[in-house]
């Protein structure tokens, strides 16, 4: 009976995981909101603690958790000398919550029962993710929006960044772990993700996936179909993003013609004019970095003090500006340890889209990445024969 309850709870957790990672299906508690998935994770955690006998953290993974904890402590230290306490507090809460989720899922997944049912959980998560993306694609068509976004109430750019980052993390996850129970499910999931990539209209997403595909297919046995796929993805993405993506609607042939016409008259200045804001943000962040290169200027400094009151749109520059070289070093060491551990399992390619994406958005504390990293850390080596070769 206990095993059945545990299996049911873990299945519900993976089915509701995409809803949690996109901030949907939430319960309001005062000023805070809690997704239903977190409640399920808490129940799984308690049940696992009572009935499953496993180590909380493997010895060879302890350094990863120690570095993560040091990064949080440094965030708290930065909060103490920050002049923007509200913004700094939000940063600390986000990274702390990401760590707790990372730790909880690692603990839940680090047992034989989870490993034996991993293929089932993988397919449940893939189906739920595809259903969610399909829902947003349909909503996007009905509303006639130019960009695909997750939460419309969060604003245009924020919602767009949410979904592009979500796809950049889960799409490689589905390709790296080729554990499909049914080829039809695999094809439908991949197609829905590709359509969502078109609708989200993000050059950052396209570039991050281009890098992933190049390394992914380089590792795989080369054939004409894989090369054709990479070439087509790069070419089609270039057509879409060579100019303002708002002029493209998937079901309007005139907009596709406009894109092709723009491509035939392409000038490198077309791209530079689109990135004037980003260039100014880069210049500002570098300037702020040299004001306090070691410890940084404090959490929230850049967002409050730059002319546009914008984020850096680049997490590496965020660390340098607000947290200095020390914060940047802690983060890069943490990612380096993750890469080293996942490399021994052949799962290191999963990190590529994440690392490239951080050049375009601020998402280092987004839970989707840390959730899947936690799962991959305990993913057993003996299952690697089932991975895509």
C-alpha positions in Angstrom: 0.0 0.0 0.0 2.8 2.4 0.9 4.6 1.7 -2.3 1.4 2.4 -4.4 0.9 5.7 -2.6 4.5 6.7 -3.2 4.2 5.8 -6.9 1.0 7.8 -7.2 2.6 10.9 -5.6 5.7 10.7 -7.7 3.6 10.3 -10.9 1.5 13.4 -9.9 4.7 15.3 -9.2 6.1 14.8 -12.7 2.7 15.4 -14.3 2.3 18.7 -12.6 6.0 19.7 -12.9 5.6 21.8 -16.1 2.8 23.7 -14.4 5.0 24.5 -11.5 8.0 25.5 -13.7 5.7 27.9 -15.7 4.2 29.3 -12.5 0.7 27.9 -13.3 -1.8 26.1 -11.1 -1.0 28.1 -8.0 -2.6 28.7 -4.6 -2.5 32.2 -3.2 -1.4 32.5 0.4 -1.4 36.1 1.5 1.3 37.9 -0.6 2.9 34.6 -1.6 1.7 31.9 -4.0 2.6 28.2 -3.9 2.1 25.9 -6.9 0.3 22.7 -6.4 3.4 20.9 -7.5 5.4 22.1 -4.5 2.7 20.8 -2.2 3.0 17.4 -3.9 6.8 17.5 -3.7 6.6 18.1 0.0 4.4 15.1 0.4 6.7 13.0 -1.7 9.7 14.2 0.3 8.0 13.3 3.7 6.9 9.9 2.4 10.4 9.2 1.0 12.0 10.2 4.3 9.7 7.8 6.2 9.8 4.8 3.9 12.8 5.0 1.6 16.3 4.2 2.8 18.8 6.2 0.9 21.5 8.8 1.5 20.5 12.4 1.2 23.6 13.3 -0.7 26.1 11.1 -2.4 29.7 11.7 -1.4 30.9 12.7 -4.9 28.0 15.3 -5.1 28.6 17.0 -1.8 30.9 19.7 -3.3 28.1 20.8 -5.7 25.7 21.3 -2.8 28.4 23.1 -0.7 29.1 25.5 -3.5 25.4 26.1 -4.1 25.0 26.9 -0.4 28.0 29.2 -0.5 26.5 31.1 -3.4 23.3 31.6 -1.4 25.3 32.8 1.6 27.1 35.3 -0.7 23.7 36.5 -1.9 22.7 37.1 1.7 26.0 38.9 2.3 25.4 41.1 -0.8 21.9 41.8 0.5 23.3 43.3 3.7 25.3 46.0 1.9 22.8 46.6 -0.9 21.0 49.9 -1.1 18.0 48.2 -2.8 16.7 45.9 -0.1 13.4 45.0 -1.8 15.1 43.9 -5.0 17.9 42.2 -3.1 15.5 40.3 -1.0 13.7 39.0 -4.1 17.0 37.7 -5.5 17.8 35.9 -2.3 14.4 34.3 -2.0 14.5 33.0 -5.6 18.0 31.5 -5.4 17.2 30.0 -1.9 14.0 28.5 -3.1 15.8 27.0 -6.2 18.3 25.4 -3.8 15.7 23.9 -1.6 13.8 22.5 -4.6 17.2 21.2 -6.0 17.9 19.4 -2.7 14.4 18.0 -2.2 14.2 16.5 -5.7 17.7 15.1 -5.4 16.7 13.4 -2.1 13.5 12.1 -3.6 15.1 10.8 -6.8 18.2 9.2 -5.1 16.7 5.7 -4.6 16.3 2.4 -6.5 12.5 2.8 -6.7 12.8 6.1 -8.6 15.5 4.7 -11.0 13.4 1.6 -11.8 10.4 3.8 -12.8 12.4 6.6 -14.4 11.4 5.9 -18.0 7.7 6.1 -16.9 8.3 9.4 -15.1 10.2 10.7 -18.1 7.2 10.0 -20.4 4.7 11.4 -18.0 6.7 14.7 -17.8 7.1 14.8 -21.6 3.4 14.3 -22.3 2.4 16.9 -19.7 5.0 19.4 -21.1 3.7 18.9 -24.7 0.1 19.4 -23.5 1.0 22.7 -21.8 2.9 24.0 -24.8 0.1 23.0 -27.1 -2.3 24.9 -24.9 -0.2 28.1 -25.1 0.2 27.7 -28.9 -3.6 27.5 -29.3 -4.1 30.4 -27.0 -1.5 32.4 -29.0 -3.3 31.7 -32.3 -6.8 32.6 -30.8 -5.5 35.9 -29.3 -3.5 36.7 -32.4 -0.4 37.6 -30.5 3.0 37.9 -32.3 5.0 36.2 -29.6 4.2 33.1 -27.6 4.3 33.8 -23.9 3.5 31.9 -20.7 1.9 34.2 -18.3 0.2 37.1 -20.0 -0.3 39.0 -16.7 3.5 39.1 -16.2 4.0 41.3 -19.2 5.1 40.8 -22.8 8.9 40.4 -22.5 8.8 38.5 -19.2 6.4 35.9 -20.4 8.3 35.5 -23.7 11.5 34.9 -21.8 9.8 32.4 -19.5 8.7 30.1 -22.3 11.9 30.4 -24.4 14.0 29.4 -21.4 11.6 26.6 -20.6 11.9 25.2 -24.1 15.7 25.6 -24.2 16.0 23.4 -21.1 13.3 20.7 -21.7 13.8 20.2 -25.4 17.4 19.1 -25.1 16.3 17.0 -22.0 13.9 15.1 -24.3 16.6 14.6 -26.9 19.5 13.6 -24.6 17.4 11.1 -22.6 15.8 9.1 -25.5 13.6 7.0 -23.2 10.4 7.0 -25.1 7.8 4.2 -24.5 6.2 5.0 -27.8 7.6 6.6 -31.0 4.3 8.4 -31.6 4.6 10.2 -28.3 8.2 11.2 -29.2 7.3 12.6 -32.6 4.3 14.5 -31.3 6.4 16.0 -28.4 9.3 17.0 -30.7 6.9 18.6 -33.2 5.0 20.6 -30.6 8.3 21.9 -29.2 9.5 22.9 -32.7 6.3 24.8 -33.4 6.6 26.5 -30.0 10.1 27.5 -31.0 8.7 29.3 -34.0 6.0 31.0 -32.1 8.1 32.2 -29.2 10.2 34.3 -31.6 13.4 34.4 -29.5 16.8 34.7 -31.1 18.4 33.7 -27.9 16.5 30.4 -27.9 17.4 29.8 -31.5 21.1 30.5 -31.0 21.3 28.3 -27.8 19.7 25.4 -29.6 21.9 25.8 -32.7 24.9 25.4 -30.4 23.3 22.4 -28.8 22.4 20.7 -32.1 26.0 21.2 -33.4 27.5 19.5 -30.4 24.8 16.9 -30.1 25.0 15.7 -33.7 28.7 15.9 -33.7 28.7 13.3 -30.9 26.1 11.1 -32.7 26.8 9.1 -35.8 26.7 11.5 -38.7 24.1 10.9 -41.4 22.5 13.0 -44.1 19.2 13.4 -42.2 20.8 14.8 -39.0 22.9 17.2 -41.1 19.8 18.2 -43.1 18.0 18.9 -39.8 20.7 21.1 -38.4 21.0 23.0 -41.7 17.3 23.5 -42.0 17.0 24.6 -38.3 19.7 27.2 -38.8 18.4 28.5 -42.1 14.7 28.7 -41.0 15.7 30.4 -37.8 17.8 32.9 -39.6 14.8 33.7 -41.9 12.6 34.2 -38.9 14.9 36.3 -36.8 16.8 38.4 -39.4 14.4 41.2 -38.6 11.7 42.1 -36.2 9.9 38.8 -35.4 6.6 40.6 -34.7 6.0 40.8 -38.5 5.7 37.0 -38.7 2.6 34.9 -38.2 2.8 31.2 -39.0 -0.4 31.0 -40.9 0.0 34.1 -43.0 2.0 33.5 -46.2 2.4 37.3 -46.8 4.4 37.6 -43.6 6.6 34.7 -44.6 7.2 36.4 -48.0 8.1 39.6 -46.1 10.7 37.7 -44.1 12.2 36.2 -47.3 12.2 39.6 -48.9 14.0 41.0 -45.8 16.5 38.3 -46.0 17.3 39.1 -49.7 18.0 42.7 -48.7 19.8 41.9 -45.5 22.2 44.4 -44.1 24.3 43.8 -40.9 23.0 47.2 -39.6 19.5 45.7 -39.4 20.7 43.5 -36.5 22.8 46.2 -34.8 19.9 48.7 -34.7 17.7 46.1 -32.9 20.3 45.7 -30.1 21.0 49.3 -29.2 19.3 48.8 -25.8 21.3 45.7 -25.1 24.6 47.4 -26.1 23.8 50.2 -23.7 23.0 47.7 -20.9 26.3 45.9 -21.6 28.2 49.2 -21.4 26.5 50.1 -18.2 27.1 46.8 -16.5 30.8 46.8 -17.4 31.1 50.4 -16.0 29.4 49.4 -12.8 31.6 46.3 -12.5 34.8 48.5 -12.5 33.3 50.6 -9.7 33.5 47.6 -7.4 35.1 44.6 -9.2 35.7 42.3 -6.2 32.5 42.3 -4.2 30.1 44.0 -6.7 27.7 46.8 -6.1 25.1 44.8 -4.2 22.0 42.9 -5.4 19.6 45.1 -7.3 22.1 47.8 -8.0 22.1 47.5 -11.8 18.3 47.2 -12.1 17.7 50.3 -10.0 20.5 52.5 -11.3 20.7 52.0 -15.1 19.0 54.6 -17.2 16.2 52.2 -18.4 15.7 50.5 -15.0 16.1 47.2 -16.9 17.8 43.9 -16.0 21.2 43.2 -17.6 19.6 40.7 -20.1 22.8 38.7 -19.4 23.4 36.8 -16.2 27.1 36.8 -16.5 27.1 40.6 -16.6 24.6 40.6 -13.7 27.1 38.6 -11.6 29.9 41.0 -12.5 27.9 44.1 -11.9 26.0 43.2 -8.7 28.0 40.4 -7.1 31.5 41.1 -8.5 34.3 38.7 -9.3 33.7 36.7 -6.2 30.0 36.0 -7.0 30.9 35.3 -10.6 33.6 32.8 -9.5 31.2 30.9 -7.2 28.7 30.6 -10.0 31.2 29.4 -12.6 32.7 26.9 -10.2 29.2 25.5 -9.4 28.5 25.1 -13.2 31.9 23.6 -13.7 31.3 20.9 -11.1 27.9 20.2 -12.6 29.5 19.9 -16.0 32.2 17.6 -14.7 29.7 15.3 -13.0 27.3 15.2 -15.9 30.2 14.6 -18.4 31.0 11.3 -16.7 27.4 10.3 -17.4 27.4 11.6 -21.0 24.8 14.2 -20.0 26.9 17.4 -20.2 25.4 18.6 -23.4 22.3 19.5 -21.4 24.1 22.4 -20.0 25.0 24.0 -23.3 21.6 25.7 -24.1 21.4 27.0 -20.5 24.9 28.5 -20.6 24.3 30.1 -24.0 20.9 31.4 -23.0 22.3 33.3 -20.0 24.0 35.6 -22.5 20.5 36.9 -23.5 18.3 36.7 -20.4 18.4 36.6 -16.5 17.5 33.1 -15.5 20.2 31.6 -13.4 17.8 31.0 -10.4 15.0 29.7 -12.5 13.8 26.4 -11.0 13.3 24.5 -14.3 17.1 24.2 -14.8 17.9 23.2 -11.2 15.1 20.6 -11.1 16.3 18.8 -14.2 19.9 19.0 -13.1 19.0 17.4 -9.8 17.4 14.5 -11.6 20.3 14.1 -14.0 22.8 14.0 -11.1 21.2 10.8 -9.7 20.4 9.4 -13.1 22.1 5.9 -12.9 25.0 5.0 -15.3 23.5 1.6 -16.1 20.7 3.3 -18.0 23.0 4.9 -20.5 22.5 2.2 -23.0 19.0 3.5 -23.4 20.2 7.0 -24.3 20.4 8.2 -27.8 23.7 7.2 -29.4 
